[in-house]
């Protein structure tokens, strides 16, 4: 059994650099890894590589962080204010 089997890890900055390396290591240790970053294209690449290596992601989707201006432009005003009010 893997060291982190049945554990879920949320890794920010997972699209490159240290965040990507951490995501890969946690996946190799058996964790279900949720990838978060600003660049969806780089996240998709990392996701595919983790899955090819046998890593598990808790859901098929990956998440990219939206800028507040993007939320406002797309009509997600409630989401934007809720996310930035804390």
Jmol script that loads the backbone (N, CA, C; Angstrom):
load data "model"
ATOM      1  N   UNK A   1       0.844  -1.178   0.000  1.00  0.00           N
ATOM      2  CA  UNK A   1       0.000   0.000   0.000  1.00  0.00           C
ATOM      3  C   UNK A   1       0.892   1.245   0.000  1.00  0.00           C
ATOM      4  N   UNK A   2       0.480   2.235  -0.753  1.00  0.00           N
ATOM      5  CA  UNK A   2       1.244   3.479  -0.853  1.00  0.00           C
ATOM      6  C   UNK A   2       1.138   4.287   0.428  1.00  0.00           C
ATOM      7  N   UNK A   3       2.163   5.098   0.674  1.00  0.00           N
ATOM      8  CA  UNK A   3       2.210   5.902   1.892  1.00  0.00           C
ATOM      9  C   UNK A   3       1.007   6.831   2.049  1.00  0.00           C
ATOM     10  N   UNK A   4       0.529   7.395   0.946  1.00  0.00           N
ATOM     11  CA  UNK A   4      -0.551   8.381   1.026  1.00  0.00           C
ATOM     12  C   UNK A   4      -1.854   7.885   0.409  1.00  0.00           C
ATOM     13  N   UNK A   5      -2.030   6.581   0.329  1.00  0.00           N
ATOM     14  CA  UNK A   5      -3.258   6.021  -0.236  1.00  0.00           C
ATOM     15  C   UNK A   5      -4.468   6.568   0.511  1.00  0.00           C
ATOM     16  N   UNK A   6      -5.487   6.902  -0.210  1.00  0.00           N
ATOM     17  CA  UNK A   6      -6.758   7.441   0.277  1.00  0.00           C
ATOM     18  C   UNK A   6      -6.652   8.870   0.810  1.00  0.00           C
ATOM     19  N   UNK A   7      -5.499   9.511   0.650  1.00  0.00           N
ATOM     20  CA  UNK A   7      -5.349  10.914   1.052  1.00  0.00           C
ATOM     21  C   UNK A   7      -5.546  11.809  -0.166  1.00  0.00           C
ATOM     22  N   UNK A   8      -6.077  13.003   0.051  1.00  0.00           N
ATOM     23  CA  UNK A   8      -6.270  13.973  -1.026  1.00  0.00           C
ATOM     24  C   UNK A   8      -5.349  15.156  -0.781  1.00  0.00           C
ATOM     25  N   UNK A   9      -4.619  15.536  -1.817  1.00  0.00           N
ATOM     26  CA  UNK A   9      -3.710  16.679  -1.726  1.00  0.00           C
ATOM     27  C   UNK A   9      -4.147  17.738  -2.727  1.00  0.00           C
ATOM     28  N   UNK A  10      -4.239  18.980  -2.283  1.00  0.00           N
ATOM     29  CA  UNK A  10      -4.522  20.102  -3.163  1.00  0.00           C
ATOM     30  C   UNK A  10      -3.202  20.834  -3.369  1.00  0.00           C
ATOM     31  N   UNK A  11      -2.770  20.916  -4.623  1.00  0.00           N
ATOM     32  CA  UNK A  11      -1.480  21.535  -4.927  1.00  0.00           C
ATOM     33  C   UNK A  11      -1.710  22.766  -5.791  1.00  0.00           C
ATOM     34  N   UNK A  12      -1.369  23.929  -5.251  1.00  0.00           N
ATOM     35  CA  UNK A  12      -1.459  25.160  -6.035  1.00  0.00           C
ATOM     36  C   UNK A  12      -0.150  25.372  -6.778  1.00  0.00           C
ATOM     37  N   UNK A  13      -0.229  26.058  -7.894  1.00  0.00           N
ATOM     38  CA  UNK A  13       0.963  26.255  -8.711  1.00  0.00           C
ATOM     39  C   UNK A  13       1.421  24.970  -9.363  1.00  0.00           C
ATOM     40  N   UNK A  14       0.486  24.053  -9.604  1.00  0.00           N
ATOM     41  CA  UNK A  14       0.828  22.716 -10.087  1.00  0.00           C
ATOM     42  C   UNK A  14       1.181  22.672 -11.568  1.00  0.00           C
ATOM     43  N   UNK A  15       1.047  23.769 -12.266  1.00  0.00           N
ATOM     44  CA  UNK A  15       1.325  23.787 -13.694  1.00  0.00           C
ATOM     45  C   UNK A  15       2.792  23.824 -14.050  1.00  0.00           C
ATOM     46  N   UNK A  16       3.651  24.191 -13.096  1.00  0.00           N
ATOM     47  CA  UNK A  16       5.086  24.268 -13.402  1.00  0.00           C
ATOM     48  C   UNK A  16       5.896  24.376 -12.114  1.00  0.00           C
ATOM     49  N   UNK A  17       7.181  24.261 -12.256  1.00  0.00           N
ATOM     50  CA  UNK A  17       8.109  24.492 -11.149  1.00  0.00           C
ATOM     51  C   UNK A  17       7.904  23.595  -9.942  1.00  0.00           C
ATOM     52  N   UNK A  18       8.042  24.222  -8.771  1.00  0.00           N
ATOM     53  CA  UNK A  18       7.953  23.472  -7.513  1.00  0.00           C
ATOM     54  C   UNK A  18       6.580  22.840  -7.326  1.00  0.00           C
ATOM     55  N   UNK A  19       5.513  23.548  -7.684  1.00  0.00           N
ATOM     56  CA  UNK A  19       4.166  22.992  -7.548  1.00  0.00           C
ATOM     57  C   UNK A  19       3.982  21.737  -8.382  1.00  0.00           C
ATOM     58  N   UNK A  20       4.502  21.762  -9.601  1.00  0.00           N
ATOM     59  CA  UNK A  20       4.427  20.582 -10.468  1.00  0.00           C
ATOM     60  C   UNK A  20       5.205  19.423  -9.851  1.00  0.00           C
ATOM     61  N   UNK A  21       6.403  19.694  -9.369  1.00  0.00           N
ATOM     62  CA  UNK A  21       7.229  18.641  -8.760  1.00  0.00           C
ATOM     63  C   UNK A  21       6.545  18.043  -7.535  1.00  0.00           C
ATOM     64  N   UNK A  22       5.939  18.885  -6.722  1.00  0.00           N
ATOM     65  CA  UNK A  22       5.226  18.408  -5.526  1.00  0.00           C
ATOM     66  C   UNK A  22       4.036  17.545  -5.929  1.00  0.00           C
ATOM     67  N   UNK A  23       3.272  17.995  -6.937  1.00  0.00           N
ATOM     68  CA  UNK A  23       2.118  17.222  -7.406  1.00  0.00           C
ATOM     69  C   UNK A  23       2.547  15.849  -7.891  1.00  0.00           C
ATOM     70  N   UNK A  24       3.623  15.804  -8.654  1.00  0.00           N
ATOM     71  CA  UNK A  24       4.122  14.527  -9.173  1.00  0.00           C
ATOM     72  C   UNK A  24       4.564  13.598  -8.035  1.00  0.00           C
ATOM     73  N   UNK A  25       5.261  14.138  -7.058  1.00  0.00           N
ATOM     74  CA  UNK A  25       5.756  13.335  -5.931  1.00  0.00           C
ATOM     75  C   UNK A  25       4.595  12.792  -5.098  1.00  0.00           C
ATOM     76  N   UNK A  26       3.620  13.662  -4.803  1.00  0.00           N
ATOM     77  CA  UNK A  26       2.472  13.212  -4.017  1.00  0.00           C
ATOM     78  C   UNK A  26       1.691  12.128  -4.752  1.00  0.00           C
ATOM     79  N   UNK A  27       1.534  12.287  -6.061  1.00  0.00           N
ATOM     80  CA  UNK A  27       0.835  11.273  -6.856  1.00  0.00           C
ATOM     81  C   UNK A  27       1.610   9.956  -6.841  1.00  0.00           C
ATOM     82  N   UNK A  28       2.929  10.050  -6.952  1.00  0.00           N
ATOM     83  CA  UNK A  28       3.766   8.845  -6.919  1.00  0.00           C
ATOM     84  C   UNK A  28       3.690   8.142  -5.563  1.00  0.00           C
ATOM     85  N   UNK A  29       3.402   8.916  -4.516  1.00  0.00           N
ATOM     86  CA  UNK A  29       3.272   8.346  -3.170  1.00  0.00           C
ATOM     87  C   UNK A  29       1.857   7.827  -2.900  1.00  0.00           C
ATOM     88  N   UNK A  30       0.968   7.937  -3.898  1.00  0.00           N
ATOM     89  CA  UNK A  30      -0.362   7.363  -3.773  1.00  0.00           C
ATOM     90  C   UNK A  30      -1.491   8.325  -3.463  1.00  0.00           C
ATOM     91  N   UNK A  31      -1.195   9.602  -3.292  1.00  0.00           N
ATOM     92  CA  UNK A  31      -2.253  10.578  -2.986  1.00  0.00           C
ATOM     93  C   UNK A  31      -3.105  10.854  -4.219  1.00  0.00           C
ATOM     94  N   UNK A  32      -4.348  11.187  -3.991  1.00  0.00           N
ATOM     95  CA  UNK A  32      -5.216  11.715  -5.040  1.00  0.00           C
ATOM     96  C   UNK A  32      -4.914  13.211  -5.082  1.00  0.00           C
ATOM     97  N   UNK A  33      -4.475  13.709  -6.225  1.00  0.00           N
ATOM     98  CA  UNK A  33      -3.975  15.083  -6.303  1.00  0.00           C
ATOM     99  C   UNK A  33      -4.941  15.970  -7.089  1.00  0.00           C
ATOM    100  N   UNK A  34      -5.315  17.085  -6.472  1.00  0.00           N
ATOM    101  CA  UNK A  34      -6.139  18.095  -7.125  1.00  0.00           C
ATOM    102  C   UNK A  34      -5.198  19.206  -7.571  1.00  0.00           C
ATOM    103  N   UNK A  35      -5.147  19.440  -8.876  1.00  0.00           N
ATOM    104  CA  UNK A  35      -4.215  20.406  -9.454  1.00  0.00           C
ATOM    105  C   UNK A  35      -4.867  21.772  -9.581  1.00  0.00           C
ATOM    106  N   UNK A  36      -4.154  22.817  -9.165  1.00  0.00           N
ATOM    107  CA  UNK A  36      -4.660  24.193  -9.243  1.00  0.00           C
ATOM    108  C   UNK A  36      -3.543  25.096  -9.761  1.00  0.00           C
ATOM    109  N   UNK A  37      -3.872  25.941 -10.754  1.00  0.00           N
ATOM    110  CA  UNK A  37      -2.919  26.933 -11.263  1.00  0.00           C
ATOM    111  C   UNK A  37      -3.658  27.916 -12.153  1.00  0.00           C
ATOM    112  N   UNK A  38      -2.945  28.921 -12.630  1.00  0.00           N
ATOM    113  CA  UNK A  38      -3.561  29.936 -13.489  1.00  0.00           C
ATOM    114  C   UNK A  38      -3.603  29.528 -14.950  1.00  0.00           C
ATOM    115  N   UNK A  39      -2.760  28.606 -15.368  1.00  0.00           N
ATOM    116  CA  UNK A  39      -2.654  28.234 -16.784  1.00  0.00           C
ATOM    117  C   UNK A  39      -3.238  26.847 -17.022  1.00  0.00           C
ATOM    118  N   UNK A  40      -4.420  26.807 -17.637  1.00  0.00           N
ATOM    119  CA  UNK A  40      -5.109  25.530 -17.859  1.00  0.00           C
ATOM    120  C   UNK A  40      -4.325  24.604 -18.782  1.00  0.00           C
ATOM    121  N   UNK A  41      -3.612  25.151 -19.762  1.00  0.00           N
ATOM    122  CA  UNK A  41      -2.861  24.317 -20.699  1.00  0.00           C
ATOM    123  C   UNK A  41      -1.737  23.557 -19.984  1.00  0.00           C
ATOM    124  N   UNK A  42      -1.011  24.244 -19.116  1.00  0.00           N
ATOM    125  CA  UNK A  42       0.071  23.558 -18.401  1.00  0.00           C
ATOM    126  C   UNK A  42      -0.497  22.550 -17.409  1.00  0.00           C
ATOM    127  N   UNK A  43      -1.646  22.863 -16.814  1.00  0.00           N
ATOM    128  CA  UNK A  43      -2.281  21.909 -15.897  1.00  0.00           C
ATOM    129  C   UNK A  43      -2.700  20.645 -16.636  1.00  0.00           C
ATOM    130  N   UNK A  44      -3.223  20.816 -17.823  1.00  0.00           N
ATOM    131  CA  UNK A  44      -3.653  19.664 -18.609  1.00  0.00           C
ATOM    132  C   UNK A  44      -2.474  18.751 -18.910  1.00  0.00           C
ATOM    133  N   UNK A  45      -1.341  19.348 -19.265  1.00  0.00           N
ATOM    134  CA  UNK A  45      -0.127  18.577 -19.543  1.00  0.00           C
ATOM    135  C   UNK A  45       0.319  17.799 -18.306  1.00  0.00           C
ATOM    136  N   UNK A  46       0.359  18.463 -17.176  1.00  0.00           N
ATOM    137  CA  UNK A  46       0.778  17.809 -15.932  1.00  0.00           C
ATOM    138  C   UNK A  46      -0.208  16.698 -15.567  1.00  0.00           C
ATOM    139  N   UNK A  47      -1.498  16.964 -15.722  1.00  0.00           N
ATOM    140  CA  UNK A  47      -2.527  15.967 -15.425  1.00  0.00           C
ATOM    141  C   UNK A  47      -2.306  14.706 -16.262  1.00  0.00           C
ATOM    142  N   UNK A  48      -2.117  14.883 -17.555  1.00  0.00           N
ATOM    143  CA  UNK A  48      -1.929  13.737 -18.441  1.00  0.00           C
ATOM    144  C   UNK A  48      -0.685  12.942 -18.062  1.00  0.00           C
ATOM    145  N   UNK A  49       0.395  13.636 -17.733  1.00  0.00           N
ATOM    146  CA  UNK A  49       1.633  12.949 -17.376  1.00  0.00           C
ATOM    147  C   UNK A  49       1.505  12.189 -16.055  1.00  0.00           C
ATOM    148  N   UNK A  50       0.793  12.769 -15.101  1.00  0.00           N
ATOM    149  CA  UNK A  50       0.576  12.075 -13.825  1.00  0.00           C
ATOM    150  C   UNK A  50      -0.264  10.823 -14.047  1.00  0.00           C
ATOM    151  N   UNK A  51      -1.305  10.945 -14.867  1.00  0.00           N
ATOM    152  CA  UNK A  51      -2.155   9.788 -15.128  1.00  0.00           C
ATOM    153  C   UNK A  51      -1.410   8.699 -15.896  1.00  0.00           C
ATOM    154  N   UNK A  52      -0.555   9.084 -16.854  1.00  0.00           N
ATOM    155  CA  UNK A  52       0.240   8.097 -17.596  1.00  0.00           C
ATOM    156  C   UNK A  52       1.173   7.330 -16.666  1.00  0.00           C
ATOM    157  N   UNK A  53       1.653   8.008 -15.622  1.00  0.00           N
ATOM    158  CA  UNK A  53       2.557   7.375 -14.659  1.00  0.00           C
ATOM    159  C   UNK A  53       1.804   6.560 -13.610  1.00  0.00           C
ATOM    160  N   UNK A  54       0.465   6.528 -13.723  1.00  0.00           N
ATOM    161  CA  UNK A  54      -0.330   5.739 -12.787  1.00  0.00           C
ATOM    162  C   UNK A  54      -0.874   6.516 -11.610  1.00  0.00           C
ATOM    163  N   UNK A  55      -0.658   7.822 -11.585  1.00  0.00           N
ATOM    164  CA  UNK A  55      -1.182   8.653 -10.498  1.00  0.00           C
ATOM    165  C   UNK A  55      -2.681   8.836 -10.602  1.00  0.00           C
ATOM    166  N   UNK A  56      -3.297   9.177  -9.487  1.00  0.00           N
ATOM    167  CA  UNK A  56      -4.743   9.335  -9.448  1.00  0.00           C
ATOM    168  C   UNK A  56      -5.111  10.786  -9.160  1.00  0.00           C
ATOM    169  N   UNK A  57      -6.089  11.253  -9.887  1.00  0.00           N
ATOM    170  CA  UNK A  57      -6.647  12.576  -9.645  1.00  0.00           C
ATOM    171  C   UNK A  57      -8.071  12.368  -9.140  1.00  0.00           C
ATOM    172  N   UNK A  58      -8.536  13.150  -8.164  1.00  0.00           N
ATOM    173  CA  UNK A  58      -9.843  12.907  -7.561  1.00  0.00           C
ATOM    174  C   UNK A  58     -11.013  13.138  -8.501  1.00  0.00           C
ATOM    175  N   UNK A  59     -10.801  13.848  -9.571  1.00  0.00           N
ATOM    176  CA  UNK A  59     -11.863  14.069 -10.552  1.00  0.00           C
ATOM    177  C   UNK A  59     -11.197  14.316 -11.896  1.00  0.00           C
ATOM    178  N   UNK A  60     -11.929  14.155 -13.002  1.00  0.00           N
ATOM    179  CA  UNK A  60     -11.307  14.341 -14.309  1.00  0.00           C
ATOM    180  C   UNK A  60     -10.985  15.799 -14.622  1.00  0.00           C
ATOM    181  N   UNK A  61     -11.593  16.716 -13.905  1.00  0.00           N
ATOM    182  CA  UNK A  61     -11.374  18.128 -14.182  1.00  0.00           C
ATOM    183  C   UNK A  61     -10.150  18.649 -13.449  1.00  0.00           C
ATOM    184  N   UNK A  62      -9.558  19.665 -14.022  1.00  0.00           N
ATOM    185  CA  UNK A  62      -8.505  20.401 -13.353  1.00  0.00           C
ATOM    186  C   UNK A  62      -9.001  21.831 -13.201  1.00  0.00           C
ATOM    187  N   UNK A  63      -8.417  22.566 -12.318  1.00  0.00           N
ATOM    188  CA  UNK A  63      -8.917  23.891 -12.007  1.00  0.00           C
ATOM    189  C   UNK A  63      -7.873  24.950 -12.301  1.00  0.00           C
ATOM    190  N   UNK A  64      -8.313  25.989 -12.989  1.00  0.00           N
ATOM    191  CA  UNK A  64      -7.430  27.130 -13.172  1.00  0.00           C
ATOM    192  C   UNK A  64      -8.050  28.304 -12.426  1.00  0.00           C
ATOM    193  N   UNK A  65      -7.224  29.102 -11.835  1.00  0.00           N
ATOM    194  CA  UNK A  65      -7.690  30.236 -11.045  1.00  0.00           C
ATOM    195  C   UNK A  65      -8.087  31.369 -11.978  1.00  0.00           C
ATOM    196  N   UNK A  66      -9.274  31.889 -11.766  1.00  0.00           N
ATOM    197  CA  UNK A  66      -9.742  33.019 -12.566  1.00  0.00           C
ATOM    198  C   UNK A  66      -9.363  34.320 -11.882  1.00  0.00           C
ATOM    199  N   UNK A  67      -8.973  35.271 -12.665  1.00  0.00           N
ATOM    200  CA  UNK A  67      -8.747  36.593 -12.107  1.00  0.00           C
ATOM    201  C   UNK A  67     -10.096  37.227 -11.818  1.00  0.00           C
ATOM    202  N   UNK A  68     -10.136  38.122 -10.851  1.00  0.00           N
ATOM    203  CA  UNK A  68     -11.380  38.773 -10.473  1.00  0.00           C
ATOM    204  C   UNK A  68     -12.011  39.470 -11.667  1.00  0.00           C
ATOM    205  N   UNK A  69     -11.214  40.117 -12.518  1.00  0.00           N
ATOM    206  CA  UNK A  69     -11.751  40.813 -13.685  1.00  0.00           C
ATOM    207  C   UNK A  69     -12.418  39.838 -14.651  1.00  0.00           C
ATOM    208  N   UNK A  70     -11.888  38.623 -14.766  1.00  0.00           N
ATOM    209  CA  UNK A  70     -12.501  37.614 -15.629  1.00  0.00           C
ATOM    210  C   UNK A  70     -13.860  37.203 -15.096  1.00  0.00           C
ATOM    211  N   UNK A  71     -13.973  37.068 -13.773  1.00  0.00           N
ATOM    212  CA  UNK A  71     -15.254  36.702 -13.160  1.00  0.00           C
ATOM    213  C   UNK A  71     -16.287  37.792 -13.418  1.00  0.00           C
ATOM    214  N   UNK A  72     -15.889  39.026 -13.257  1.00  0.00           N
ATOM    215  CA  UNK A  72     -16.818  40.127 -13.466  1.00  0.00           C
ATOM    216  C   UNK A  72     -17.258  40.202 -14.920  1.00  0.00           C
ATOM    217  N   UNK A  73     -16.322  40.010 -15.843  1.00  0.00           N
ATOM    218  CA  UNK A  73     -16.638  40.087 -17.265  1.00  0.00           C
ATOM    219  C   UNK A  73     -17.572  38.969 -17.694  1.00  0.00           C
ATOM    220  N   UNK A  74     -17.478  37.814 -17.065  1.00  0.00           N
ATOM    221  CA  UNK A  74     -18.314  36.688 -17.465  1.00  0.00           C
ATOM    222  C   UNK A  74     -19.628  36.617 -16.690  1.00  0.00           C
ATOM    223  N   UNK A  75     -19.882  37.593 -15.840  1.00  0.00           N
ATOM    224  CA  UNK A  75     -21.150  37.617 -15.111  1.00  0.00           C
ATOM    225  C   UNK A  75     -21.141  36.808 -13.830  1.00  0.00           C
ATOM    226  N   UNK A  76     -19.988  36.399 -13.355  1.00  0.00           N
ATOM    227  CA  UNK A  76     -19.901  35.615 -12.123  1.00  0.00           C
ATOM    228  C   UNK A  76     -19.641  36.521 -10.931  1.00  0.00           C
ATOM    229  N   UNK A  77     -20.385  37.574 -10.820  1.00  0.00           N
ATOM    230  CA  UNK A  77     -20.169  38.573  -9.778  1.00  0.00           C
ATOM    231  C   UNK A  77     -20.243  37.975  -8.377  1.00  0.00           C
ATOM    232  N   UNK A  78     -21.202  37.142  -8.113  1.00  0.00           N
ATOM    233  CA  UNK A  78     -21.328  36.529  -6.793  1.00  0.00           C
ATOM    234  C   UNK A  78     -20.127  35.678  -6.443  1.00  0.00           C
ATOM    235  N   UNK A  79     -19.650  34.910  -7.415  1.00  0.00           N
ATOM    236  CA  UNK A  79     -18.489  34.043  -7.176  1.00  0.00           C
ATOM    237  C   UNK A  79     -17.253  34.873  -6.886  1.00  0.00           C
ATOM    238  N   UNK A  80     -17.101  35.945  -7.636  1.00  0.00           N
ATOM    239  CA  UNK A  80     -15.931  36.794  -7.473  1.00  0.00           C
ATOM    240  C   UNK A  80     -15.921  37.457  -6.105  1.00  0.00           C
ATOM    241  N   UNK A  81     -17.038  38.025  -5.701  1.00  0.00           N
ATOM    242  CA  UNK A  81     -17.068  38.711  -4.404  1.00  0.00           C
ATOM    243  C   UNK A  81     -16.954  37.727  -3.256  1.00  0.00           C
ATOM    244  N   UNK A  82     -17.536  36.553  -3.396  1.00  0.00           N
ATOM    245  CA  UNK A  82     -17.436  35.546  -2.338  1.00  0.00           C
ATOM    246  C   UNK A  82     -15.992  35.071  -2.193  1.00  0.00           C
ATOM    247  N   UNK A  83     -15.298  34.928  -3.309  1.00  0.00           N
ATOM    248  CA  UNK A  83     -13.931  34.435  -3.270  1.00  0.00           C
ATOM    249  C   UNK A  83     -12.949  35.474  -2.758  1.00  0.00           C
ATOM    250  N   UNK A  84     -13.276  36.739  -2.913  1.00  0.00           N
ATOM    251  CA  UNK A  84     -12.323  37.778  -2.514  1.00  0.00           C
ATOM    252  C   UNK A  84     -12.701  38.458  -1.206  1.00  0.00           C
ATOM    253  N   UNK A  85     -13.844  38.104  -0.621  1.00  0.00           N
ATOM    254  CA  UNK A  85     -14.299  38.805   0.581  1.00  0.00           C
ATOM    255  C   UNK A  85     -13.598  38.330   1.843  1.00  0.00           C
ATOM    256  N   UNK A  86     -13.060  37.131   1.873  1.00  0.00           N
ATOM    257  CA  UNK A  86     -12.444  36.607   3.080  1.00  0.00           C
ATOM    258  C   UNK A  86     -11.198  37.374   3.389  1.00  0.00           C
TER     259      UNK A  86
END
end "model"
wireframe off; spacefill off
backbone 0.3
color backbone group
